[in-house]
Amino acid sequence: MVLQEENTFKKTGQKELTFINQRAKWKMVVGLAGIVIAALSFFIYKGFEGNLLYMLGMFMLFIPTIIPLKFKNFVRYQKDFVHIKLDTGKGKTFKPSFIREIEVFNDKIYVWKTKNKKETLKIDGYSESSINRLIAFLKGEKTGLRQS
């Protein structure tokens, strides 16, 4: 993989990206606890108490999914994918093993998936540390998929 980089990032109005690990243990624990509470309330408790416990269990089940919705700019990552949502509102998903080349310029990152297909990420206004960490995830260095 070739990395072309131009280190002249803009310094005004810098925003930070939020990096979310999709395989965090607390997400699995909260989800499993929600399933257990919902199942117990459905089979054991009847009436108003059972309905409240069932609603609590369902809410706990969806907490890990709801949390990223509060962030405007975030990067969700796992071992085999990186999902990026910047100011645009629509996210883009990448598999580091299928990225052919990454080009970094002042306000854009070009991620080449194949010879003719590229995705553009507008990085104008983000801090240099967030951009460098994003590039590391795209290269697969921090996800454990590839070691450079």
Buried (B, 14 or more C-beta within 10 A) or exposed (E): EEEEEEEEBEEEEBBEBBBBBBEEEEBEEBBEBBBEBBEBBBEEBEEEEBEEBBEBBBEBBEBBEEEBEEEEBBBBBBEEBBBBBBEEEEEBEBEBEEBEBBBBEEEEBBBBBEEEEBBEBEBEBBBEEBBEBBBBBBBBBBBEBEEE
